Amino acid sequence: MPSEEKDLKRLVRERMSRTGETYSTARSNLFANRDATQPAIELGDLFVLAHDLPMAIRRVHVATRQTSGPGARAMTEERERALGRTFVPSEGRTRVPSNQPNWHGETWMELDAQSWRDPFSTLRPARYREEGVGEGRRAAQLSGIAATDGSIFWWENADGLGSRSLENRSMARPVHAGWVCDSSWSSEPGSLEVEAVGEYSGRPAATVLFTPIDFELVHEAPRPRAARAFDLGNEHRLIIDLATGCTLRRINYYRGEPILEREVTDLDFPEAFDDALFAPPSGRVLPSTPGPRHYRQLSEIVEAVPFQVLVPRVPEGWRFSGGAVFEEGDGPPRVALIYIKGPGVGFTIAEAPVEAEERPTHIDWIPVERDGRVVEISSVDPTSCVRNVRTVVGGIRAEIQPCPLQREEAVELALSLTPAES
């Protein structure tokens, strides 16, 4: 190690003992006063920042935006070919793998030690409020307000005001801006290279290139969501804030083309938040929707509902991954069964008795008859792999959404639905 770097580490430790600051805070405060001729930051310093992040950050107010790029379609096409399918663009298909839409908004997050401990999410704030605007076919769903005060999750969008009580944080919607406080780049297998050190939006920052060593278009085994953040591309450029370890910008690339760009446009760390920020609007009726009950075992779902649950005969390589039961007020519950082949590759079977109110849809269903049975399908294009399929068996309406199979395979999957064993 060059003597200059040894001197810098000594100065950091001296400042820590004098001020009581963490290593990362002392390092960034010293760095802010150094000029460009001094030694560049080391990867070890960035790892310390990532390690200290959960202890250093308690409240974040951030404005962000995310934009999809041209690499998304190229990666989608290659992924479809790897799965033995043909990619046919359509109005209903997102251009971006993992369904990442264009979005911009503002987020207030209050964090604690539990916020980083959910292996299936990058971040679960103790309390948050997010106001944003989405684009494309999911614009109405992604625009509006989503918030939790720790006991209830509530939202307001074009469909109105709604809420549900929380048994745990996973029942709240994931935070769009959670990537800002995500440090999984420091622990995922791959190579890291510090490309530059300077400023970004007036903050001292380091640009890091992360290249996963195990990138695959299709993974055979499911992985935690935090790990899947880097499945979206074979190269990732991050700009890390040297004062906090937060990510200020992240661009996912596939073969040199940007897939998705996320960036911070404003960032601060308030000492406190007003409780009213996270609370639902006062003086208005707050409709309550029961949260889903999640299950790992199919047998548990069968026992939880008063009707027959239908199960498919899935192609080789697919497996049941879990499901949920949704209460619908005075009506019968609804069931969702999830089958996967790997992260980002799966389908859901939504089931309910035929007497349950049918939810509105934009799909123009096309009937297909096989051996005296009728299956309805959203597309009859023989090469398309983006379609919904539905049928009725024994008084139960089942819809596979979306079904990532060729037309005939999708029809056969729907026809294979039979009542599960009790």
Backbone torsions as a table, in degrees:
resi	resn	phi	psi	omega
1	MET	NA	131.4	178.3
2	PRO	-57.4	149.0	-177.4
3	SER	-61.9	-31.4	179.6
4	GLU	-61.3	-40.1	180.0
5	GLU	-68.4	-37.4	176.3
6	LYS	-62.3	-41.4	178.4
7	ASP	-62.6	-40.3	-179.2
8	LEU	-64.7	-44.0	178.4
9	LYS	-62.6	-37.5	177.3
10	ARG	-63.4	-42.0	179.1
11	LEU	-64.7	-37.8	177.8
12	VAL	-61.5	-47.6	-178.5
13	ARG	-65.5	-35.7	176.7
14	GLU	-64.3	-41.5	178.5
15	ARG	-65.8	-39.5	178.4
16	MET	-58.6	-45.6	-178.6
17	SER	-67.7	-28.9	-177.8
18	ARG	-82.6	-37.6	-172.5
19	THR	-106.7	-17.7	-175.7
20	GLY	80.2	8.3	-180.0
21	GLU	-73.0	157.2	172.1
22	THR	-70.0	165.7	179.6
23	TYR	-56.8	-46.0	-176.3
24	SER	-64.3	-40.5	-179.8
25	THR	-67.7	-45.6	178.9
26	ALA	-62.0	-40.9	-179.7
27	ARG	-62.8	-44.9	-178.0
28	SER	-69.8	-36.2	178.8
29	ASN	-66.5	-37.8	175.4
30	LEU	-68.4	-41.3	-176.9
31	PHE	-62.7	-34.7	-176.9
32	ALA	-61.0	-23.7	-177.3
33	ASN	-99.8	6.0	-178.1
34	ARG	-98.6	153.0	179.0
35	ASP	-97.5	176.1	-171.7
36	ALA	-69.1	-11.7	-178.8
37	THR	-82.4	-10.9	-178.8
38	GLN	-81.6	163.7	-173.4
39	PRO	-58.9	146.2	178.3
40	ALA	-71.8	160.3	179.4
41	ILE	-69.9	149.3	179.2
42	GLU	-97.4	158.6	176.8
43	LEU	-59.2	-36.2	179.4
44	GLY	-58.8	-35.9	177.4
45	ASP	-66.4	-37.7	178.3
46	LEU	-68.3	-35.9	176.8
47	PHE	-64.0	-37.6	177.2
48	VAL	-63.8	-42.1	177.1
49	LEU	-58.9	-45.9	-179.7
50	ALA	-63.4	-40.5	179.6
51	HIS	-65.2	-38.2	-176.5
52	ASP	-81.5	-13.5	-173.4
53	LEU	-52.4	-47.8	180.0
54	PRO	-63.1	-23.3	179.2
55	MET	-91.3	-22.6	-174.0
56	ALA	-89.5	-25.4	-172.9
57	ILE	-113.0	128.2	176.0
58	ARG	-121.5	-33.0	179.6
59	ARG	-137.5	134.7	-178.8
60	VAL	-134.4	134.1	169.5
61	HIS	-120.8	118.1	-171.8
62	VAL	-141.4	142.0	171.0
63	ALA	-109.6	131.1	-176.5
64	THR	-137.1	164.7	169.8
65	ARG	-146.4	150.6	176.0
66	GLN	-133.2	140.5	-174.3
67	THR	-136.6	132.6	178.3
68	SER	-80.7	154.8	-176.9
69	GLY	-126.1	178.6	-174.5
70	PRO	-67.6	-20.6	-179.8
71	GLY	-70.0	-15.8	-177.4
72	ALA	-62.5	-45.8	-177.6
73	ARG	-67.1	-40.7	180.0
74	ALA	-60.6	-42.7	-179.6
75	MET	-67.6	-39.4	179.1
76	THR	-62.2	-44.6	-179.3
77	GLU	-61.6	-44.0	-179.5
78	GLU	-68.2	-36.2	177.8
79	ARG	-63.9	-40.8	179.0
80	GLU	-63.9	-41.8	178.3
81	ARG	-64.1	-37.2	178.2
82	ALA	-64.2	-27.0	178.4
83	LEU	-90.2	2.5	179.4
84	GLY	78.4	25.8	-177.3
85	ARG	-121.3	166.2	177.1
86	THR	-106.7	129.5	179.6
87	PHE	-87.1	121.2	177.1
88	VAL	-122.3	108.5	-179.4
89	PRO	-59.9	143.4	176.6
90	SER	-148.1	163.7	-177.2
91	GLU	-62.8	-31.6	-176.9
92	GLY	-82.3	-6.8	-175.3
93	ARG	-97.8	130.8	174.8
94	THR	-64.6	145.8	179.3
95	ARG	-80.0	-12.4	-170.1
96	VAL	-114.0	128.5	174.5
97	PRO	-55.3	153.2	-179.3
98	SER	63.6	15.2	172.6
99	ASN	57.5	46.1	179.2
100	GLN	-93.5	109.3	-176.5
101	PRO	-90.7	168.0	168.3
102	ASN	-69.4	136.6	-175.2
103	TRP	-159.6	146.2	169.9
104	HIS	-145.0	147.7	-177.2
105	GLY	-178.9	-169.0	-175.2
106	GLU	-130.3	138.8	-174.1
107	THR	-135.5	136.6	172.5
108	TRP	-116.9	123.8	-176.7
109	MET	-128.3	134.9	171.4
110	GLU	-114.2	122.6	-169.3
111	LEU	-115.5	154.7	173.2
112	ASP	-142.6	-174.3	-175.5
113	ALA	-62.1	-25.9	-178.8
114	GLN	-79.2	-12.9	-172.9
115	SER	-65.1	-25.2	-176.8
116	TRP	-102.4	6.2	-169.1
117	ARG	-101.1	1.9	177.2
118	ASP	-85.7	112.5	-176.0
119	PRO	-69.0	-13.2	-177.6
120	PHE	-102.0	11.3	177.8
121	SER	-150.5	148.8	178.8
122	THR	-71.6	-30.7	-176.2
123	LEU	-158.1	137.3	175.4
124	ARG	-130.8	89.4	-178.8
125	PRO	-61.9	151.3	173.7
126	ALA	-66.0	-40.1	174.2
127	ARG	-142.5	146.3	174.7
128	TYR	-157.0	162.0	170.7
129	ARG	-141.3	134.4	-179.2
130	GLU	-135.4	127.8	177.3
131	GLU	-120.5	122.5	-174.9
132	GLY	-150.9	173.0	178.8
133	VAL	-130.8	121.5	177.2
134	GLY	-99.1	167.7	179.4
135	GLU	-127.8	161.9	176.2
136	GLY	85.5	-160.5	-172.6
137	ARG	-68.6	-17.3	178.6
138	ARG	-104.4	19.4	-175.3
139	ALA	-58.3	-46.1	-177.7
140	ALA	-63.6	-39.1	-178.8
141	GLN	-69.5	-35.2	-173.5
142	LEU	-94.0	-8.8	-179.8
143	SER	-95.6	149.6	178.7
144	GLY	118.7	-153.1	-176.6
145	ILE	-117.4	138.1	170.6
146	ALA	-134.1	134.8	-175.0
147	ALA	-155.9	158.4	171.0
148	THR	-142.1	139.2	175.0
149	ASP	-100.0	9.4	179.5
150	GLY	102.5	-24.3	180.0
151	SER	-113.3	-30.0	175.7
152	ILE	-133.0	152.5	171.5
153	PHE	-108.1	127.6	-179.6
154	TRP	-133.0	159.3	-177.0
155	TRP	-150.2	157.7	173.9
156	GLU	-143.8	122.3	179.6
157	ASN	-145.7	-160.6	-176.8
158	ALA	-62.2	-23.4	179.6
159	ASP	-85.9	-4.7	178.8
160	GLY	113.5	-160.0	-176.6
161	LEU	-101.3	138.7	178.8
162	GLY	-151.4	167.9	-179.8
163	SER	-160.8	165.2	168.4
164	ARG	-154.7	147.9	178.5
165	SER	-73.5	155.3	-176.5
166	LEU	-111.6	123.4	169.9
167	GLU	-84.8	-30.0	176.1
168	ASN	-155.5	169.6	-173.6
169	ARG	-67.5	-23.7	-177.4
170	SER	-67.6	-13.1	-179.6
171	MET	-82.6	-9.7	173.9
172	ALA	-87.7	155.0	179.6
173	ARG	-65.7	137.9	176.2
174	PRO	-57.1	150.9	-175.9
175	VAL	-86.7	128.0	178.8
176	HIS	-56.6	-41.4	-174.7
177	ALA	-89.6	12.9	-179.6
178	GLY	-59.8	-25.9	-178.9
179	TRP	-61.0	-23.8	-178.3
180	VAL	-61.5	-36.1	-178.4
181	CYS	-104.4	17.2	-179.4
182	ASP	-88.4	127.5	179.6
183	SER	-114.1	17.8	-176.2
184	SER	-65.5	-18.3	177.0
185	TRP	-60.1	-24.2	-177.0
186	SER	-84.1	-9.4	-176.2
187	SER	-122.2	-11.9	178.7
188	GLU	-73.9	143.5	179.7
189	PRO	-66.3	126.7	-179.6
190	GLY	166.1	-178.2	178.7
191	SER	-103.6	142.5	179.1
192	LEU	-121.4	136.1	178.8
193	GLU	-136.0	126.4	174.5
194	VAL	-80.0	113.1	-176.1
195	GLU	-88.3	-34.7	-176.4
196	ALA	-160.9	156.6	174.6
197	VAL	-131.4	130.1	-178.3
198	GLY	-174.2	-130.9	179.9
199	GLU	-129.2	150.0	173.0
200	TYR	-140.4	120.3	-177.1
201	SER	54.3	37.9	176.8
202	GLY	80.4	7.0	-179.5
203	ARG	-115.3	141.7	175.4
204	PRO	-61.7	132.4	-172.0
205	ALA	-151.7	156.7	175.8
206	ALA	-121.8	136.2	175.9
207	THR	-95.2	125.7	-175.0
208	VAL	-122.7	135.9	174.1
209	LEU	-104.6	121.1	179.7
210	PHE	-111.7	126.1	179.0
211	THR	-121.2	109.3	179.9
212	PRO	-62.6	140.7	180.0
213	ILE	-87.5	-15.0	-176.2
214	ASP	-118.6	31.0	-178.3
215	PHE	-62.8	131.9	174.7
216	GLU	-139.1	143.9	176.2
217	LEU	-64.1	-36.8	-179.6
218	VAL	-132.9	122.0	176.3
219	HIS	-92.6	137.9	-179.1
220	GLU	-78.9	-23.3	-178.9
221	ALA	-121.0	140.7	179.8
222	PRO	-67.4	151.7	179.5
223	ARG	-133.7	159.9	177.7
224	PRO	-58.2	151.9	-176.5
225	ARG	-60.5	-36.3	179.8
226	ALA	-58.9	-40.7	178.7
227	ALA	-68.7	-34.1	-176.9
228	ARG	-70.5	-11.9	176.9
229	ALA	-57.5	-27.4	-178.2
230	PHE	-106.0	13.6	168.4
231	ASP	-79.8	-18.0	-176.5
232	LEU	-84.1	70.6	178.7
233	GLY	119.9	160.7	-178.5
234	ASN	-104.3	8.8	176.6
235	GLU	-158.0	144.8	-174.0
236	HIS	-142.4	125.8	178.3
237	ARG	-107.9	124.1	-177.5
238	LEU	-122.0	144.3	171.4
239	ILE	-111.9	116.7	-173.3
240	ILE	-103.7	129.4	177.1
241	ASP	-71.2	122.2	-176.2
242	LEU	-79.2	-7.1	176.2
243	ALA	-87.5	-27.3	-172.8
244	THR	-132.1	-23.7	-172.4
245	GLY	91.2	-3.1	177.4
246	CYS	-66.9	154.1	176.0
247	THR	-90.8	125.3	-178.4
248	LEU	-95.1	-23.8	179.3
249	ARG	-156.8	141.8	176.5
250	ARG	-143.6	125.4	177.9
251	ILE	-120.6	126.1	175.6
252	ASN	-95.5	131.8	-178.5
253	TYR	-118.9	150.2	168.2
254	TYR	-131.5	117.2	-177.4
255	ARG	51.8	42.5	175.1
256	GLY	85.8	-9.9	179.9
257	GLU	-99.5	134.5	179.0
258	PRO	-66.7	135.2	176.6
259	ILE	-95.9	-51.1	-176.5
260	LEU	-147.1	132.7	177.6
261	GLU	-117.9	126.3	174.6
262	ARG	-118.0	137.3	179.2
263	GLU	-147.4	149.0	175.6
264	VAL	-87.5	130.8	176.6
265	THR	-107.2	-15.4	175.4
266	ASP	-159.3	142.7	-175.5
267	LEU	-152.2	130.8	171.2
268	ASP	-150.8	166.8	-174.4
269	PHE	-127.6	85.0	-176.7
270	PRO	-63.5	152.1	175.7
271	GLU	-71.5	-31.1	-178.3
272	ALA	-156.9	159.3	173.4
273	PHE	-117.9	148.0	171.4
274	ASP	-72.1	131.5	-179.8
275	ASP	-56.6	-30.3	-178.2
276	ALA	-64.3	-20.3	-179.9
277	LEU	-61.3	-36.1	-175.2
278	PHE	-96.6	-12.9	-176.3
279	ALA	-80.1	148.4	176.3
280	PRO	-64.9	159.5	-177.3
281	PRO	-59.6	134.7	-179.3
282	SER	-81.7	156.3	177.2
283	GLY	77.6	9.4	179.1
284	ARG	-128.2	149.1	177.2
285	VAL	-71.0	128.7	-178.0
286	LEU	-105.7	98.3	178.7
287	PRO	-60.4	140.3	-178.2
288	SER	-113.6	130.0	176.8
289	THR	-114.0	122.9	179.2
290	PRO	-59.0	139.0	177.4
291	GLY	-73.2	157.4	179.1
292	PRO	-69.8	150.2	172.4
293	ARG	-99.7	120.8	-174.8
294	HIS	-95.2	143.8	-179.6
295	TYR	-136.0	147.9	176.4
296	ARG	-94.3	-30.8	-174.3
297	GLN	-105.6	137.8	177.6
298	LEU	-60.3	-38.6	-178.4
299	SER	-60.9	-32.0	178.9
300	GLU	-67.8	-37.8	179.0
301	ILE	-68.8	-41.7	178.9
302	VAL	-57.7	-41.6	-178.8
303	GLU	-75.1	-20.5	-172.3
304	ALA	-85.8	-14.7	-175.5
305	VAL	-121.6	152.3	-175.9
306	PRO	-89.3	24.6	177.2
307	PHE	-141.5	167.3	-179.1
308	GLN	-71.7	131.6	176.6
309	VAL	-93.3	131.6	-179.4
310	LEU	-93.5	138.4	178.4
311	VAL	-127.5	147.0	-178.0
312	PRO	-94.9	167.8	167.5
313	ARG	-98.7	100.8	-170.5
314	VAL	-84.5	152.4	176.8
315	PRO	-63.3	162.3	179.3
316	GLU	-58.5	138.0	179.2
317	GLY	98.1	-15.2	178.7
318	TRP	-95.7	153.0	178.6
319	ARG	-151.8	156.0	176.3
320	PHE	-70.7	134.0	-175.2
321	SER	-116.4	-8.0	-177.4
322	GLY	137.7	-177.5	-179.4
323	GLY	-170.5	-175.3	-177.1
324	ALA	-151.1	156.7	175.4
325	VAL	-119.9	128.8	-178.4
326	PHE	-111.5	122.1	175.8
327	GLU	-76.9	141.8	-176.1
328	GLU	-124.7	54.7	178.5
329	GLY	63.7	-125.6	-179.7
330	ASP	-83.2	-10.5	-178.3
331	GLY	-86.0	177.2	179.4
332	PRO	-68.9	153.1	178.1
333	PRO	-70.1	166.7	174.2
334	ARG	-115.8	152.8	-177.5
335	VAL	-120.8	142.6	172.7
336	ALA	-127.3	122.0	176.4
337	LEU	-109.2	133.4	-176.0
338	ILE	-113.1	128.0	176.1
339	TYR	-120.9	137.9	-176.4
340	ILE	-133.0	158.1	170.6
341	LYS	-118.6	-13.8	-179.7
342	GLY	167.4	170.0	179.6
343	PRO	-55.3	129.9	179.4
344	GLY	78.7	-0.5	-180.0
345	VAL	-125.6	103.9	-177.4
346	GLY	-174.5	179.8	175.2
347	PHE	-149.5	160.5	178.4
348	THR	-118.0	138.2	173.4
349	ILE	-106.8	112.5	178.3
350	ALA	-94.4	128.2	-174.7
351	GLU	-132.0	144.9	175.6
352	ALA	-163.9	154.6	175.0
353	PRO	-59.5	150.8	-176.8
354	VAL	-63.2	-24.0	179.6
355	GLU	-75.8	-13.2	176.7
356	ALA	-67.5	146.8	-179.6
357	GLU	-61.2	128.5	-179.0
358	GLU	-79.6	130.3	-177.1
359	ARG	-74.3	144.6	-179.8
360	PRO	-63.4	147.5	-179.2
361	THR	-146.5	153.7	177.8
362	HIS	-91.0	1.9	-173.1
363	ILE	-81.7	134.4	170.3
364	ASP	-93.9	100.1	-173.3
365	TRP	-72.5	139.5	179.5
366	ILE	-116.0	119.5	-178.8
367	PRO	-74.5	138.8	175.6
368	VAL	-128.9	125.8	-177.1
369	GLU	-104.2	133.6	176.8
370	ARG	-138.2	118.9	174.9
371	ASP	51.4	43.9	176.0
372	GLY	81.7	-2.0	177.2
373	ARG	-110.0	150.6	-177.2
374	VAL	-114.2	129.9	173.4
375	VAL	-118.5	137.1	176.3
376	GLU	-103.0	139.1	-173.0
377	ILE	-136.4	149.6	-175.9
378	SER	-85.9	-16.1	180.0
379	SER	-151.7	134.9	176.5
380	VAL	-105.7	7.1	175.4
381	ASP	-59.3	118.5	-174.6
382	PRO	-64.5	-20.0	-177.7
383	THR	-99.7	-14.8	-177.4
384	SER	-69.3	141.9	178.1
385	CYS	-116.9	16.6	178.5
386	VAL	-120.3	105.4	-176.9
387	ARG	-158.0	156.2	167.7
388	ASN	-107.8	147.1	-179.4
389	VAL	-134.4	138.5	177.8
390	ARG	-142.6	157.0	178.6
391	THR	-158.1	172.4	177.5
392	VAL	-124.0	128.9	178.3
393	VAL	-132.3	119.0	176.1
394	GLY	56.9	38.1	178.4
395	GLY	82.4	6.1	178.7
396	ILE	-112.9	125.2	175.9
397	ARG	-90.2	128.0	-178.8
398	ALA	-126.0	133.7	178.1
399	GLU	-127.2	125.1	177.0
400	ILE	-92.0	119.2	-170.0
401	GLN	-143.9	119.4	-20.1
402	PRO	-83.2	159.1	179.4
403	CYS	-99.5	108.4	-174.9
404	PRO	-85.6	51.2	-178.4
405	LEU	-130.9	162.7	173.5
406	GLN	-64.2	163.4	-171.8
407	ARG	-54.4	-52.8	-176.1
408	GLU	-65.8	-37.6	177.3
409	GLU	-63.6	-38.8	179.7
410	ALA	-65.4	-43.0	178.1
411	VAL	-62.4	-45.0	179.5
412	GLU	-62.3	-37.4	178.8
413	LEU	-62.9	-44.0	179.3
414	ALA	-66.2	-38.9	179.7
415	LEU	-69.5	-20.1	-178.6
416	SER	-80.8	-6.8	-176.9
417	LEU	-64.7	126.7	177.6
418	THR	-140.5	158.0	-179.3
419	PRO	-60.8	136.4	177.4
420	ALA	-71.1	152.2	176.8
421	GLU	-71.6	139.1	-179.2
422	SER	-74.2	NA	NA
